[in-house]
Amino acid sequence: MMKEENIVICRCEDFTLKELRELLEQGFNTVEEIKRVARLGMGPCQGKTCGPLIKREIAKYTKQKIEDLDREASRPPYGGIMFGQVVGDDIEK
C-alpha cells in the first residue's frame, strides 16, 4: 500500500493526500476553503484532475455523500493582455 505522502492529489500544485488530510484536520472542509488555502484546483487543469479527488476526501472525512457537498465556484482564468500594455507602450501610435 502506498504511503499518503507519496500519493499526489494535485499535480499542478504538487500536493499530496497527506497534505490534504492535514488541511481537513485543521478544519478546512469545503472545496472553496481548500482552494483558497492551498491553491488546489487553480492550476493549469483548473481542478479537472484534482477536483473529484478532493471532493471524495472531503465526503469521506465529513461522512457526507459527494453530491451533498457544496458546489465550488467555477471561475475561468482571466484573459491575457498584450505585453505592450504591461510595459506602457502606446500601441495605437
Backbone torsions as a table, in degrees:
resi	resn	phi	psi	omega
1	MET	NA	134.7	-179.6
2	MET	-71.8	148.2	176.4
3	LYS	-80.0	147.5	-179.1
4	GLU	-54.4	-36.6	-176.8
5	GLU	-73.2	-10.4	178.4
6	ASN	-101.1	-6.8	-179.0
7	ILE	-94.8	113.3	-177.9
8	VAL	-86.4	124.2	178.0
9	ILE	-89.5	-45.0	-178.4
10	CYS	-122.1	110.7	-180.0
11	ARG	-71.4	-32.8	-178.6
12	CYS	-63.8	-39.1	-177.7
13	GLU	-105.8	4.2	-179.5
14	ASP	50.8	55.5	-174.8
15	PHE	-112.3	132.2	-174.1
16	THR	-98.1	165.5	176.1
17	LEU	-59.9	-40.1	179.2
18	LYS	-60.2	-44.3	179.9
19	GLU	-65.5	-38.7	177.7
20	LEU	-63.9	-45.3	179.5
21	ARG	-64.6	-32.1	175.4
22	GLU	-64.9	-40.0	176.8
23	LEU	-63.5	-41.2	177.9
24	LEU	-61.5	-41.6	177.8
25	GLU	-63.1	-31.0	179.7
26	GLN	-78.8	-6.0	177.0
27	GLY	104.9	0.7	176.4
28	PHE	-85.4	102.2	-173.8
29	ASN	-130.0	28.2	168.8
30	THR	-127.9	157.5	179.4
31	VAL	-60.8	-41.5	-179.2
32	GLU	-62.1	-43.2	179.1
33	GLU	-63.2	-45.0	-179.2
34	ILE	-66.0	-37.4	177.7
35	LYS	-61.8	-44.0	-177.6
36	ARG	-71.4	-35.0	-177.6
37	VAL	-80.8	-40.5	-171.1
38	ALA	-118.0	0.2	-179.6
39	ARG	65.9	15.1	178.7
40	LEU	-67.4	134.1	-178.6
41	GLY	86.7	5.7	-177.8
42	MET	-113.0	4.3	-179.6
43	GLY	-82.6	-167.0	-178.0
44	PRO	-56.6	-31.4	-178.1
45	CYS	-82.9	-8.3	179.4
46	GLN	54.3	36.0	175.0
47	GLY	83.3	4.6	-179.6
48	LYS	-65.2	-31.8	179.8
49	THR	-91.3	-50.2	-173.5
50	CYS	-85.5	-23.0	-176.6
51	GLY	-52.1	-54.2	178.9
52	PRO	-61.8	-34.3	179.4
53	LEU	-68.5	-40.8	178.7
54	ILE	-64.3	-46.5	179.4
55	LYS	-59.7	-42.1	179.4
56	ARG	-59.8	-44.1	-179.7
57	GLU	-68.0	-38.8	177.5
58	ILE	-63.2	-45.8	-179.6
59	ALA	-60.6	-43.5	179.6
60	LYS	-63.6	-44.2	-176.8
61	TYR	-68.7	-41.2	-176.9
62	THR	-90.6	-1.2	-179.8
63	LYS	58.3	45.7	176.6
64	GLN	-119.5	165.4	171.5
65	LYS	-81.2	146.3	-179.5
66	ILE	-56.7	-42.2	-178.0
67	GLU	-68.0	-15.1	178.3
68	ASP	-88.7	-9.0	179.4
69	LEU	-71.2	150.4	175.7
70	ASP	-61.3	141.1	176.6
71	ARG	-77.3	137.4	178.0
72	GLU	-80.0	154.0	177.6
73	ALA	-73.5	133.3	178.3
74	SER	-101.4	115.2	-179.1
75	ARG	-121.6	116.5	178.5
76	PRO	-67.4	152.9	177.9
77	PRO	-62.3	147.5	178.9
78	TYR	-67.4	141.6	-179.0
79	GLY	-65.5	161.3	-178.4
80	GLY	-77.2	166.2	175.8
81	ILE	-128.1	161.0	178.7
82	MET	-74.0	144.9	-179.3
83	PHE	-59.1	-37.2	179.2
84	GLY	-59.4	-31.4	177.4
85	GLN	-67.8	-32.0	-179.6
86	VAL	-72.6	-42.7	-175.4
87	VAL	-89.7	-6.5	175.6
88	GLY	93.0	10.4	176.7
89	ASP	-63.4	142.7	174.9
90	ASP	-93.4	94.8	-174.0
91	ILE	-66.1	-28.2	-172.4
92	GLU	-78.1	-10.5	-178.1
93	LYS	-67.9	NA	NA
